[in-house]
Amino acid sequence: MSLPRGRIRGFIRRPTPDQVTTIAAQEHLTLTTAEALAYAEVLDGAFAAIDRLDELAAPLPPLRHLTRDPGRTPTDAEDPFHAFTRTCRVEGSTAGPLAGLTVGVKDNLAVAGIPITNASRTLSYTPTTDAVVVERLLDAGATVVGKTNLDDFSTSGTGESSWYGPARNPVDPTRSAGGSSGGSGSAVRSGAVDLAIGVDEGGSARIPASFNGVVSIKPTQGLVPSHGLTYMDHTIDAVCPIARTVEQTALMLDVMSGHSDRDPQWVRARPAPTSAAETVHDGIAGLRIGIVTEGCDPLICEPGVLRGFENAAEALSAAGAELRPVSIPLWSEAWAIETSLLLHLAWLTAQSDGAGYAHLGEVDVERTHAFGLVRRLEADSFPPFLKTWLIGGRYLSEQYFSTYYAKAANLRRALTAQIDEALLDVDLLITPTTPQVAPKLLDRPADDRELLSRGTTMVANTCVLNLSGHPGLAVPSGVDPETSMPTSIQIAGRYFEDAVTFRAGQVVENAVGVTPGGVAIRTAALA
C-alpha cells in the first residue's frame, strides 16, 4: 500500500498584507488596510488548495527511443557552415518510411537528453521528453544527428543574432543561410543531413529554404503539432519539414502531421495525417493558379527573383494549369499587422514564462521554470528583437490599452477573408518566396539597431500565411544570374489542401532540377 507524501508545509509562501497592497496597485487596484488584510486571508485559502498540486503527478508519455548520445559542440572543421549548435545521435526505429535518413532538429525543439540553447547565451535547458514531431520522425526510422543553428530565440531572418555565429550559406559562405531556421536550411543544402526541422513564425523555415535552394512548407495552421517548441504564440508558431526535394518534404510532412493531445494549438478539427507523397506526381492539369500581384511588386522584388518566378510560372502553365492575376489588397500590409501582433503576443507569452496562454496541450513544467529564471535573471542577454517585443508589447498594452492588438486581430481576419475569397476562384496562389536572394553577412560587429534593420527585409510574402494559417510551400525556382544564388517560388493553397501545393511544387522542380546533396566551399569566398 502506498502512502501520501504528506509534506509538512506547502511550497507557496503567503503574501503579507503589504505585498497584497503592492500587487494590487500593479493591477490598478486601490486597497484599504482592512481590504489588504482580508485579501491576504482569502489568498491564504486559495494557495492552500494550489499547494495540493505538488502532491499530484500528471502522467507523461515514456520515451520510445532510448539509444541516445548527447554529443557536443562541433569544431569549425567538422561544421564548416556553422549549421549546428550541437552534434548528437538519437537512433530511431529500424524500419519505416524514413529509415536510414538523418535529420537535424532546430535548437528550439525538444529532443530528450539534448540541451536546448535557442542559440542564446542565456541558460540552456535539457528536456526529458521528445517534441511530438521528433518522436514521429524517430518512429518513422530517422536518426537525429544534430541540433541546428538559428537566430537567437528565433527572432530574425538572417541568422546574424545567433550566439554561435550565423549559419553560413553553402552556396556562398559569405552570405546568409536565412533565419531563423538558417542552420536547418544550411545543413540540408550542404548534405550534412538528409532532412531537417524548421520553425516558421514569419517565414523562418521558408526563408532558409529560399536562400539555400531547398524545399520547405509551412503547413496549414494546426496540422503539425508544435508541442516541445520554445513558443512565440500558438496561433502563429508552425513546425516545418525541410528537405532537398519536393517528394522528400511531402513524405516528411506525412510523418509529422496529424492530431496530438499534447499539442497546444487549438484547431477546429482533429486533423488527420497527410498523404501528400502519394499524389505529388499527379500533375496540375486543369488547376487554376492565381499570381498575387502585390507579392510580385518590382519595387520590392529583385530582378533575378522575378525572373526565376516567371520561369516557374511558365512551367506551371506548360503543365496544364491556368494562370491569372489576383489582387489581395491587404497582402502588402501583412508585416505591419504581424508586427503589432508579435509585440503583444510575444510579450504575453513571456509573461507566462514561455508556456503561452490558452495552452491546451502538454506543458513542460521544468522548461517553464527555466524560462522564468532566464527572463528574470538574464533578460539583458536577450536579442534585440525580443527586447523590442517585450518593451513594445508592455508599452502598447499599458499606454494604449491593447487597442492596437485588437485592430491587428481584426485586420488579420480581414486579410484571411481576402485570401479565402481569392481561393474560391483559384486553387493555388503563387508569389516569390523571398523578394531577394541571400544577402551578404556582416563581416564586423553590429549594434542592435543595425541588426534590427536587417532582420525583416525578406518577410513580405511569407508572413502573410503565418497570419492567415494557409499552407505555403517554398520550392527553388532557379538561380539569379547576377549573384548565382538560389531563387524560390511560394505556392499557397486552401486549408488542409497542403498536398495540392506539392503537386505544383513537383512541376516546378521537374523544370528547374533538384538541388545537389552537397556543395563545394567557395575557397575564394572564405579567403
Residue pairs with C-beta under 8 A, 6 or more apart in sequence:
4 55
5 55
7 54
7 55
10 47
10 48
10 51
10 54
11 51
11 54
12 47
12 50
12 51
14 40
14 43
14 44
14 47
15 23
15 40
15 43
16 40
17 33
17 36
17 37
17 39
17 40
18 36
19 40
20 31
20 36
20 39
20 40
20 43
21 31
21 36
24 30
24 31
24 36
24 39
31 39
60 128
60 129
60 362
61 129
61 262
63 112
63 129
63 130
64 135
64 138
64 139
65 90
65 91
65 92
65 93
65 130
65 135
65 138
65 139
67 89
67 90
67 91
68 88
68 89
68 90
68 91
68 112
68 113
68 114
69 88
69 89
69 90
70 88
70 113
70 114
70 115
71 86
71 87
71 88
71 89
71 114
71 146
72 86
72 87
73 85
73 86
73 87
73 164
74 84
74 86
74 87
74 146
76 82
78 87
79 87
79 192
80 168
80 173
80 521
81 167
81 168
81 169
81 170
81 173
81 177
81 186
81 187
81 190
81 192
82 149
82 164
82 165
82 166
82 167
82 168
82 183
82 186
83 104
83 146
83 148
83 149
83 167
83 168
83 177
83 182
83 183
83 184
83 186
83 187
83 190
83 192
84 104
84 146
84 147
84 148
84 149
84 183
84 187
84 192
85 107
85 117
85 119
85 147
85 148
85 149
85 150
85 164
85 183
86 107
86 114
86 115
86 117
86 146
86 147
87 145
87 146
88 111
88 114
88 144
88 145
88 146
88 147
89 143
89 144
89 145
90 111
90 113
90 114
90 138
90 143
90 144
91 138
91 143
92 98
92 99
92 137
92 138
92 139
92 140
92 141
92 142
92 143
92 144
93 99
93 138
93 139
93 140
93 141
94 141
95 141
96 139
96 140
96 141
96 142
97 140
97 141
97 251
97 254
97 255
98 137
98 140
98 141
98 142
98 195
98 251
98 252
98 255
99 140
99 141
99 142
100 141
101 141
101 142
101 143
101 194
101 195
102 142
102 143
102 144
102 145
102 193
102 194
102 195
103 137
103 142
103 143
103 144
103 145
103 193
103 194
103 195
103 196
103 197
104 144
104 145
104 146
104 147
104 148
104 183
104 184
104 187
104 188
104 192
104 193
104 195
104 196
104 197
105 111
105 131
105 134
105 144
105 146
105 147
105 148
105 196
105 197
106 147
106 148
106 150
106 181
106 183
106 184
106 196
106 197
106 198
106 199
107 116
107 117
107 118
107 119
107 147
107 148
107 149
107 150
107 183
108 116
108 118
108 119
108 150
108 153
108 154
108 199
108 229
108 230
109 116
109 131
109 133
109 134
109 197
109 199
109 228
109 229
109 230
109 239
110 116
110 127
110 129
110 130
110 131
110 134
110 228
110 229
110 364
110 367
111 127
111 130
111 131
111 134
111 144
111 147
112 127
112 128
112 129
112 130
113 126
113 127
113 128
114 126
114 127
114 144
114 147
115 124
115 125
115 126
115 147
116 124
116 125
116 126
116 127
116 147
116 230
116 367
117 124
117 147
117 163
117 164
118 124
118 150
118 152
118 153
118 154
118 230
119 149
119 150
119 151
119 152
119 153
119 161
119 162
119 163
119 164
120 152
120 153
120 163
120 381
120 382
120 383
121 163
121 381
122 374
122 378
122 381
122 382
123 370
123 373
123 374
123 378
125 366
125 367
125 370
125 371
127 228
127 364
127 366
127 367
128 366
129 228
129 362
129 364
130 138
130 228
131 225
131 227
131 228
131 229
131 239
132 225
132 227
132 228
132 260
132 262
132 263
133 197
133 224
133 225
133 227
133 228
133 239
133 256
134 144
134 197
134 228
136 255
136 256
137 144
137 195
137 197
137 252
137 255
137 256
138 144
139 255
140 255
142 195
145 193
146 187
146 192
146 193
148 167
148 181
148 183
148 184
148 186
148 187
148 196
148 197
149 159
149 162
149 164
149 166
149 167
149 182
149 183
149 186
150 159
150 162
150 167
150 179
150 180
150 181
150 182
150 183
150 184
151 157
151 158
151 159
151 160
151 161
151 162
151 179
151 180
151 182
151 204
151 383
151 455
152 161
152 162
152 163
152 382
152 383
152 386
153 230
153 382
153 383
153 385
153 386
154 179
154 180
154 181
154 199
154 201
154 204
154 230
154 232
155 161
155 180
155 383
155 384
155 385
155 386
155 389
155 455
156 179
156 180
156 383
156 385
156 451
156 454
156 455
156 456
157 178
157 179
157 180
157 202
157 203
157 204
157 207
157 455
157 456
157 457
157 458
157 459
158 166
158 176
158 178
158 179
158 182
158 439
158 441
158 454
158 455
159 166
159 167
159 176
159 177
159 178
159 179
159 180
159 182
159 183
159 441
160 166
160 176
160 179
160 441
160 442
160 446
160 451
160 454
160 455
161 179
161 383
161 384
161 385
161 451
161 455
162 182
166 176
166 177
166 182
166 441
167 177
167 182
167 183
167 185
167 186
168 174
168 175
168 176
168 177
168 186
168 441
169 175
169 176
169 177
169 178
169 186
169 189
169 211
169 212
169 438
169 485
170 177
170 186
170 189
170 190
170 212
170 518
170 519
170 521
171 189
171 212
171 213
171 438
171 484
171 485
171 486
171 519
172 438
172 483
172 484
172 485
172 522
172 525
173 521
173 522
173 525
173 526
174 440
174 441
174 443
174 525
174 526
175 211
175 437
175 438
175 439
175 440
175 441
175 485
176 182
176 211
176 438
176 439
176 440
176 441
177 183
177 185
177 186
177 189
177 208
177 211
177 212
177 438
178 185
178 207
178 208
178 209
178 210
178 211
178 212
178 438
178 458
179 204
179 207
179 208
179 455
180 199
180 201
180 204
181 196
181 198
181 199
181 200
181 204
181 205
181 207
181 208
181 240
181 242
182 208
182 211
183 196
184 196
184 197
184 198
184 205
184 208
184 242
185 196
185 198
185 205
185 208
185 209
185 211
185 212
185 214
185 216
185 242
186 192
186 208
186 212
187 193
187 196
188 194
188 195
188 196
188 212
188 214
188 242
188 243
188 244
189 212
189 213
189 214
189 244
189 515
189 519
190 518
190 519
191 516
191 517
191 518
191 519
194 243
194 244
194 248
195 241
195 242
195 243
195 248
195 252
196 241
196 242
196 243
197 239
197 240
197 241
197 242
197 256
198 204
198 205
198 208
198 209
198 216
198 239
198 240
198 241
198 242
199 205
199 229
199 237
199 238
199 239
199 240
200 206
200 216
200 218
200 238
200 239
200 240
200 462
200 466
201 232
201 233
201 236
201 237
201 238
201 342
201 466
202 236
202 335
202 338
202 342
202 456
202 459
202 462
202 463
202 466
203 218
203 433
203 434
203 458
203 459
203 461
203 462
203 463
203 466
205 216
205 218
205 238
205 240
205 242
205 474
206 216
206 217
206 218
206 240
206 433
206 434
206 462
206 472
206 474
206 488
206 490
207 433
207 434
207 458
207 459
207 462
208 214
208 216
208 242
209 215
209 216
209 242
209 433
209 474
209 488
210 433
210 434
210 458
210 474
210 486
210 487
210 488
211 434
211 437
211 438
211 485
211 486
212 438
212 486
212 515
213 476
213 479
213 485
213 486
213 488
213 515
214 242
214 243
214 244
214 476
214 515
215 242
215 243
215 244
215 245
215 246
215 248
215 249
215 473
215 474
215 475
215 476
215 505
215 509
216 240
216 241
216 242
216 243
216 249
216 473
216 474
217 240
217 241
217 249
217 253
217 471
217 472
217 473
217 474
217 498
217 501
217 502
218 238
218 240
218 462
218 465
218 466
218 471
218 472
219 238
219 240
219 253
219 257
219 471
219 498
220 271
220 469
220 470
220 471
220 495
220 496
220 497
220 498
221 235
221 238
221 265
221 267
221 469
222 263
222 265
222 266
222 267
222 269
222 271
222 469
223 257
223 258
223 267
223 271
223 274
223 471
223 496
223 498
224 238
224 239
224 240
224 253
224 256
224 257
225 239
225 258
225 259
225 260
225 262
225 263
225 265
225 361
226 234
226 237
226 238
226 239
226 263
226 264
226 265
227 260
227 262
227 263
227 264
227 361
227 362
228 364
229 237
229 239
230 354
230 371
231 237
231 264
231 349
231 354
231 355
231 356
232 342
232 345
232 346
232 349
233 341
233 342
233 345
233 346
233 348
233 349
233 356
234 264
234 265
234 266
234 356
234 358
234 359
235 265
235 345
235 469
236 338
236 341
236 342
236 345
236 466
236 467
237 265
238 466
239 256
241 249
241 252
241 253
241 256
242 249
243 249
243 252
244 514
244 515
244 517
245 509
245 514
245 515
246 280
246 473
246 475
246 502
246 505
246 506
246 508
246 509
247 277
247 280
247 281
247 502
247 506
249 473
249 502
250 274
250 276
250 277
250 280
250 499
250 502
251 276
251 277
253 274
253 276
253 498
254 273
254 274
254 275
254 276
254 277
255 273
257 271
257 273
257 274
257 498
258 271
258 272
258 273
258 274
259 267
259 270
259 271
259 272
260 361
261 361
261 362
262 361
262 362
263 360
263 361
264 356
264 359
264 360
264 361
264 362
264 363
265 360
265 361
266 358
266 360
269 496
271 496
274 498
274 499
275 499
276 498
276 499
276 502
277 502
279 499
279 502
279 503
280 499
280 502
280 503
280 505
280 506
281 503
281 506
282 503
283 319
283 320
283 503
283 507
284 316
284 319
284 320
284 321
284 503
284 504
284 507
285 319
285 320
285 321
286 320
286 321
286 322
287 320
287 321
287 322
287 427
287 428
287 500
287 503
287 504
288 321
288 322
288 324
288 425
288 426
288 427
288 428
289 313
289 316
289 321
289 322
289 323
289 324
289 426
289 427
289 428
289 429
289 430
289 504
290 323
290 324
290 325
290 326
290 422
290 423
290 425
290 426
290 428
290 429
290 430
291 313
291 323
291 324
291 325
291 326
291 429
291 430
291 431
292 326
292 327
292 328
292 331
292 422
292 429
292 430
292 431
292 461
293 325
293 326
293 327
294 327
294 328
294 329
294 331
294 332
295 331
295 431
295 432
295 460
295 461
295 464
295 490
296 306
296 309
296 431
296 432
297 332
298 306
300 435
300 460
301 309
301 432
301 435
301 436
302 435
302 436
302 437
302 480
303 482
304 437
304 479
304 480
304 481
304 482
304 483
304 487
305 432
305 434
305 435
305 436
305 437
305 480
305 487
306 432
307 478
307 480
307 481
307 487
308 432
308 477
308 478
308 479
308 480
308 487
308 488
308 489
309 430
309 431
309 432
309 477
309 487
309 489
311 477
311 478
311 511
311 512
312 430
312 475
312 477
312 478
312 489
312 508
312 511
312 512
313 323
313 430
313 489
315 507
315 508
315 510
315 511
315 512
316 323
316 430
316 504
316 507
316 508
317 323
318 511
319 507
321 504
321 507
324 426
326 422
326 425
326 426
326 429
328 415
328 418
328 419
328 422
328 429
329 418
330 337
330 411
330 414
330 415
330 418
331 415
331 418
331 461
331 464
332 460
333 411
333 415
334 415
334 460
334 463
334 464
334 467
335 456
335 459
335 460
335 463
337 408
337 411
337 412
337 415
337 467
338 408
338 459
338 463
338 466
338 467
340 396
340 404
340 405
340 407
340 408
341 405
341 408
341 409
341 412
341 467
342 389
343 388
343 389
343 392
343 393
343 396
343 404
344 393
344 396
344 397
344 402
344 404
344 405
344 408
345 393
345 405
346 386
346 389
346 390
346 393
347 389
347 390
347 392
347 393
347 394
347 397
348 356
348 357
348 393
349 355
349 356
349 357
350 375
350 389
350 390
352 359
352 368
353 368
353 369
353 371
353 372
353 375
354 367
354 368
354 371
354 372
354 375
355 363
355 368
379 387
379 390
382 390
383 451
384 448
384 449
384 451
384 452
385 452
385 455
387 448
388 452
396 402
396 404
396 405
397 405
412 467
412 468
415 464
415 467
415 468
416 467
416 468
416 469
419 429
419 464
419 468
419 470
419 492
422 429
423 429
423 470
423 493
423 494
427 493
427 494
427 500
428 491
428 492
428 493
428 500
428 501
428 504
429 491
429 492
429 493
430 489
430 490
430 491
430 492
430 504
431 461
431 489
431 490
431 492
432 461
432 477
432 487
432 488
432 489
432 490
433 461
433 462
433 474
433 488
433 489
433 490
434 458
434 461
434 462
434 488
435 457
435 458
435 460
435 461
436 457
436 458
437 480
437 483
437 485
437 486
437 487
438 485
438 486
439 454
439 457
442 450
442 454
446 454
461 490
462 472
462 490
465 471
465 472
465 490
465 492
469 495
470 492
470 493
470 494
470 495
471 492
471 493
471 495
471 496
471 497
471 498
471 501
472 490
472 491
472 492
472 501
473 490
473 491
473 492
473 493
473 498
473 501
473 502
473 504
473 505
474 488
474 489
474 490
475 488
475 489
475 491
475 505
475 508
475 509
475 512
476 486
476 487
476 488
476 489
476 508
476 509
476 512
476 515
477 487
477 488
477 489
477 508
477 512
478 486
478 487
478 512
479 485
479 486
479 487
480 486
480 487
486 515
489 508
491 501
491 504
491 505
491 508
492 501
493 500
493 501
494 500
